[in-house]
Amino acid sequence: MFSHKLNRLWIAVLALSLAALACQPTGGPEPVVVQPTPTAATTQPTNTSQGASRSTLVHATVQIYGAEENNGDLFPIYVGSGTIISPTGMILTNAHVGKPSSQGDEDPDALIIGIVQSEDAPPVYSYLAEVMAADGYLDLAVLQITSTLDGATVNPNDLNLPFVPLGNSDDVHVGDNINIFGFPLIGGDTITYTDGNVSGFTAEDQIGDRAWIKTDATISGGNSGGLAANDDGFIIGVPTIASSGAANVEMTDCRVVQDTNGDGVLTNEDTCIPIGGFINALRPINLAMPLINAARAGIAYNSPYGGPTASSSGSGQETFGPVSWFETERDCTTGDQVDSYPSGIVAVTAAFDFVGMTDGQGWGSVWYVDGEVVYQSNENWDGGADGNYAYCLYTSEGTLPDGQYLVEFYAGEGSSPLTTGQVVVGTGSTVQPTPTASNTVTLYGVVYDVDTNALLSGAEVYVLMPGVTFEEWEGANFRDEDIYAFAKSDANGNYRITGLQRNTTYVIVVYLKGYKITIYEETSFSNQDPAEFNGDLWLGK
């Protein structure tokens, strides 16, 4: 049974036992079988959660202040709106609200999040947020609440905030009703609701026919980045000034006719107010999905449109040095550096120097013995920006098998490892070809509660050997040799499995105590699927 511990070299270790492979879900809830899926492109199950109520739509709309710091105090310099899209405090907004530098402007020192506690009162400024992903071309950004206003770190899983489930903007049609929530400057201090209809769609060469959803709903300054929901209570778009992103959409008539800043005079310092015609548009929610998925998975987002991007998932300059090997006890205490290991050992430690890392960013490892994957990890980095890191792989019982060991460590952008290391245990053996990136797929995503959309940590994701069914695995008492790959979701629900062969059919089993087992049958990846494939997983009770 393979397990691991991780730590900075020479510092007390944190045990993270891979007891999952021995954690047989017998006696637990009866398995629920998901309908077979012909290809990986359809492995994500349908989210059966209900749309948000009108009250939830109100309370999930947030006001966002960009603020600058002066002598330790924060002073607002601009305002926008956003939508909470997960109970853990993930927020969707415009890039010019969350990350102005993605469009060539200066970023604020902080992003202050105002929460609606009462629909007839101004929002209460409660949190600070950080940018997880931004696309200046699309003018979209994903934020994550990280702390209270006084800087105290918050646990996202403890927030339990009202949120709006994601809809499908491809299901939006001309004439459909749209509900707009936000904090326009002409609407006073409290949340403002307007509605309208879908009046059409606008194309862009790089995006396609549905680059924008046109609407006759009134959307003015301060409302941008807010919520556009359908009548079923799902977010289907982000209110965005169309002229800032679509060259072929012209603003019609917007005049300074109201003292919006309260200084008693009408000047160009006041916000212009729409006078008839289509002036604004919505970015469809489907265009935001790559940003949302990257933020959920803790990986860097790269815009396919060539515009500026931003991501706090990592520095973009992550570097890992060569791997060194050390003598190791079962408790992962380390000894002398070695070039190989004798038979009968219980643990190995791989260590490497690193620079450019960011605490909280996603990273992981894949371990092979004689070319077969024996362990994978997907975790949040906690080792600081630079230094030396040691990763311990151990067996909770017996000894490690003899063979040629290969480890790959991943972080930052791309699907290639930042460093690899090889070592022989015992007599070693003939090394089987390690799968290459061209003929394998890395499957990553987030494990969710299907009813609440809560992120589920500690969920066990098993990929069975090709040809092995769940019934056969269950009948064999969940034996380890039937497992092709394994991952366990981290504190943010993220999992990552590397080395899945293309054009090979697998069964994926997801298990977490207190939930029904979910089974994804006939999962496969074609030659057209990307090397990094996003597949969120869902568990129900």
Stockholm file with secondary structure:
# STOCKHOLM 1.0

chainA/1-541         MFSHKLNRLWIAVLALSLAALACQPTGGPEPVVVQPTPTAATTQPTNTSQGASRSTLVHATVQIYGAEENNGDLFPIYVGSGTIISPTGMILTNAHVGKPSSQGDEDPDALIIGIVQSEDAPPVYSYLAEVMAADGYLDLAVLQITSTLDGATVNPNDLNLPFVPLGNSDDVHVGDNINIFGFPLIGGDTITYTDGNVSGFTAEDQIGDRAWIKTDATISGGNSGGLAANDDGFIIGVPTIASSGAANVEMTDCRVVQDTNGDGVLTNEDTCIPIGGFINALRPINLAMPLINAARAGIAYNSPYGGPTASSSGSGQETFGPVSWFETERDCTTGDQVDSYPSGIVAVTAAFDFVGMTDGQGWGSVWYVDGEVVYQSNENWDGGADGNYAYCLYTSEGTLPDGQYLVEFYAGEGSSPLTTGQVVVGTGSTVQPTPTASNTVTLYGVVYDVDTNALLSGAEVYVLMPGVTFEEWEGANFRDEDIYAFAKSDANGNYRITGLQRNTTYVIVVYLKGYKITIYEETSFSNQDPAEFNGDLWLGK
#=GR chainA/1-541 SS CEEEEEEETTSCCEEECCGGGGCCCTTSCCCEECCCCSSGGGCSCCCCCCCCCHHHHHHTEEEEEEEEEETTEEEEEEEEEEEECSTTCEEEECHHHHCGGGGTSCCCSEEEEEECSCTTSCCEEEEEEEEEEEETTTTEEEEEEEEETTCCBCCHHHHCCCCCCBCCGGGCCTTCEEEEEECCGGGCSSCEEEEEEEEEEEEETTTEEEEEEEECSCCCTTCTTCEEECTTSCEEEEEECGGGTCTTCCCCCEECCSCTTCSSSCCTTSCCEECSSCCCEEEEHHHHHHHHHHHHHTCCCCCTTSSCEECSSCCSCCEECCCEEEEECTTCCEEEEESCBCTTCCEEEEEEEEESCCTTCEEEEEEEETTEEEEEEEEECCSCSSEEEEEEEEESSSCCCCEEEEEEEEESSSSSCSEEEEEEETTCCCCCCCCCGGGEEEEEEEEEETTTCCBCSSCEEEEECTTCCHHHHHHTTSCGGGEEEEEECCTTSEEEEEEEETTCCEEEEEECTTSCCEEEEEECCCTTSCSEEECCEEECC
#=GC SS_cons         CEEEEEEETTSCCEEECCGGGGCCCTTSCCCEECCCCSSGGGCSCCCCCCCCCHHHHHHTEEEEEEEEEETTEEEEEEEEEEEECSTTCEEEECHHHHCGGGGTSCCCSEEEEEECSCTTSCCEEEEEEEEEEEETTTTEEEEEEEEETTCCBCCHHHHCCCCCCBCCGGGCCTTCEEEEEECCGGGCSSCEEEEEEEEEEEEETTTEEEEEEEECSCCCTTCTTCEEECTTSCEEEEEECGGGTCTTCCCCCEECCSCTTCSSSCCTTSCCEECSSCCCEEEEHHHHHHHHHHHHHTCCCCCTTSSCEECSSCCSCCEECCCEEEEECTTCCEEEEESCBCTTCCEEEEEEEEESCCTTCEEEEEEEETTEEEEEEEEECCSCSSEEEEEEEEESSSCCCCEEEEEEEEESSSSSCSEEEEEEETTCCCCCCCCCGGGEEEEEEEEEETTTCCBCSSCEEEEECTTCCHHHHHHTTSCGGGEEEEEECCTTSEEEEEEEETTCCEEEEEECTTSCCEEEEEECCCTTSCSEEECCEEECC
//
